[in-house]
Each structure stands twice: as C-alpha cells, then as structure tokens.
Amino acid sequence: MDEFMKAAIDQAKIGRSEKGIPIGSVLVKDGKIVGYGHNKRVQDNDPVTHAEIDCLRNAGRVGSYKNTVLYSTLMPCYLCAGAVVQFGIKKVYAGESETFSGAKEFMQSHGVEVIDLNIEECKNMMKEFINNNPKLWNEDIGEL
C-alpha cells in the first residue's frame, strides 16, 4: 500500500475515533498531499461533508486539478464523483467498493481513471461500522 492510501486510511480512523463515518480521503498534486479529509457528516451535522468534499475544502484553491489524484478509502458516491468530474480530477484510487459500489461508472464515463484497490483494511473498517450503525449508514447513503 502506498503512502497516500495509508494517509487516507489514517483520515478514516480519525473519523471513526470522532464517532463519525470511517471514510478518509487525500488529494495529491505533484507527488505531495495537498489536502486531507474525512467524513464529518455526524461531527458537523452537515449532510454534504463527505470525506472527499472535506478533503477538497481543506486543499483550498490549487489552481488546475488536472494533475491531481484523489485517494479515498471507499468508492466515491455520486456527490463526490460529481466534484471529481467538475474539477477535472483525472485519477481516483478507491480503497474498496464492496461495501458501497459508488459512482465508478459515472466517473469513468467522464474520462476519470478509477482504480479499485480492494483493500481488506478498508472493507473491514466499513463492514464493522455498517454492522454497528446501520441506521446512520443508511442515512449517509440516502437510503433511510
């Protein structure tokens, strides 16, 4: 596992320690992390503070996003995939898509290279969270 996905996993663990949803993300530009984020829907009482959105907010204005890479512990949903497409991010690494399939095809249809790393640690973190918090998870994915 590379340092960037490890950083995204570390962000997910921060979210978990805050009693939030354990999803983390980092944005990389020119081989350096320029933004970190984790899902803060619970912590901030904000329905759109997904990990990728928090990461982009924390990165701030980076100019062109065309040479950036987004890492996320979970396949991005349509909200986050829309941000990826809108800003022209051309590559996304997802830790897993087994617990949530996300919007892989949407991103690919807009020219984004999407790589699903199928990481056990990411799957286990989400499976444990979903098992222990089914109502909160269903709220997060809009299935209440």
C-alpha positions as CSV (number, residue, x, y, z in Angstrom):
1,M,0.0,0.0,0.0
2,D,1.4,3.4,-0.9
3,E,1.8,6.3,1.5
4,F,-1.2,8.2,0.0
5,M,-3.7,5.4,0.6
6,K,-2.3,4.9,4.1
7,A,-2.9,8.7,4.7
8,A,-6.5,8.3,3.6
9,I,-6.9,5.3,5.9
10,D,-5.5,7.4,8.8
11,Q,-8.1,10.0,8.0
12,A,-10.9,7.3,8.1
13,K,-9.6,6.3,11.5
14,I,-9.8,9.9,12.8
15,G,-13.4,10.0,11.7
16,R,-14.1,6.7,13.5
17,S,-12.4,8.0,16.6
18,E,-14.7,11.0,16.5
19,K,-17.8,8.7,16.4
20,G,-18.3,9.5,12.7
21,I,-18.3,7.5,9.5
22,P,-14.9,6.0,8.8
23,I,-14.1,7.2,5.3
24,G,-11.0,9.2,4.6
25,S,-9.5,10.9,1.6
26,V,-6.4,12.8,0.4
27,L,-5.7,14.9,-2.7
28,V,-2.2,14.6,-4.2
29,K,-0.6,17.0,-6.6
30,D,3.0,16.7,-7.9
31,G,3.6,13.8,-5.6
32,K,2.6,15.7,-2.4
33,I,-0.5,15.6,-0.3
34,V,-2.2,19.0,-0.6
35,G,-5.4,18.1,1.2
36,Y,-6.7,15.7,3.8
37,G,-10.3,15.0,4.8
38,H,-12.7,12.6,6.4
39,N,-16.4,12.2,6.5
40,K,-17.8,14.7,9.0
41,R,-21.5,14.4,8.5
42,V,-22.1,13.4,12.1
43,Q,-19.5,15.7,13.7
44,D,-20.5,18.8,11.8
45,N,-24.2,17.9,11.4
46,D,-23.7,18.6,7.7
47,P,-25.1,16.2,5.1
48,V,-22.6,17.0,2.4
49,T,-19.3,16.8,4.4
50,H,-18.3,13.6,2.8
51,A,-14.6,12.7,3.0
52,E,-13.8,13.8,-0.5
53,I,-15.6,17.1,-0.1
54,D,-13.8,17.7,3.2
55,C,-10.5,16.9,1.5
56,L,-11.2,19.3,-1.3
57,R,-12.2,22.1,1.1
58,N,-9.1,21.6,3.1
59,A,-6.9,21.6,0.0
60,G,-8.3,25.0,-0.9
61,R,-7.7,26.5,-4.3
62,V,-5.0,24.5,-6.0
63,G,-5.4,26.0,-9.5
64,S,-5.8,23.3,-12.1
65,Y,-6.9,19.9,-10.7
66,K,-5.9,18.1,-13.9
67,N,-2.7,16.8,-12.5
68,T,-4.1,15.8,-9.1
69,V,-5.0,12.3,-7.9
70,L,-7.7,11.7,-5.3
71,Y,-7.4,8.8,-2.9
72,S,-10.5,7.6,-0.9
73,T,-10.9,4.6,1.4
74,L,-14.4,4.0,-0.2
75,M,-15.5,4.3,-3.8
76,P,-16.9,7.9,-4.1
77,C,-20.6,8.4,-4.2
78,Y,-22.3,10.5,-6.9
79,L,-21.9,13.7,-4.8
80,C,-18.2,13.2,-4.6
81,A,-17.9,11.8,-8.1
82,G,-19.6,15.0,-9.3
83,A,-16.9,17.1,-7.6
84,V,-14.2,14.9,-9.2
85,V,-15.7,15.4,-12.7
86,Q,-16.4,19.1,-12.1
87,F,-12.9,19.9,-11.1
88,G,-11.3,17.7,-13.8
89,I,-9.5,15.3,-11.5
90,K,-8.4,12.5,-13.8
91,K,-7.5,9.7,-11.5
92,V,-9.1,8.2,-8.4
93,Y,-7.9,5.4,-6.2
94,A,-10.6,3.8,-4.1
95,G,-9.7,1.6,-1.1
96,E,-12.7,-0.6,-1.8
97,S,-16.2,-0.8,-3.4
98,E,-17.5,-4.0,-1.9
99,T,-19.5,-2.3,0.9
100,F,-20.7,0.5,-1.3
101,S,-20.3,0.4,-5.1
102,G,-20.4,4.2,-5.5
103,A,-20.2,6.0,-8.8
104,K,-17.3,4.3,-10.6
105,E,-19.1,4.1,-14.0
106,F,-20.1,7.8,-13.8
107,M,-16.6,8.9,-13.3
108,Q,-15.2,6.6,-16.0
109,S,-17.9,7.9,-18.4
110,H,-16.4,11.3,-17.9
111,G,-12.8,10.3,-18.6
112,V,-11.7,9.6,-15.0
113,E,-9.4,6.6,-14.5
114,V,-10.7,4.8,-11.4
115,I,-8.7,2.1,-9.7
116,D,-10.3,-0.1,-7.0
117,L,-7.6,-1.4,-4.7
118,N,-9.8,-3.8,-2.9
119,I,-8.0,-3.3,0.4
120,E,-9.1,-5.6,3.3
121,E,-8.5,-3.0,6.0
122,C,-10.9,-0.6,4.2
123,K,-13.5,-3.3,3.8
124,N,-13.2,-4.4,7.4
125,M,-13.5,-0.9,8.7
126,M,-16.7,-0.2,6.7
127,K,-18.2,-3.6,7.4
128,E,-17.7,-3.1,11.2
129,F,-19.2,0.4,11.0
130,I,-22.2,-0.7,8.9
131,N,-22.9,-3.7,11.2
132,N,-22.8,-1.5,14.3
133,N,-24.5,1.6,12.8
134,P,-27.0,0.5,10.1
135,K,-29.3,3.5,10.5
136,L,-26.5,6.0,10.4
137,W,-25.0,4.3,7.3
138,N,-28.4,4.2,5.5
139,E,-28.8,7.9,6.3
140,D,-25.3,8.6,4.8
141,I,-26.1,6.9,1.6
142,G,-29.6,8.3,1.3
143,E,-31.5,5.0,1.9
144,L,-33.5,5.9,5.1
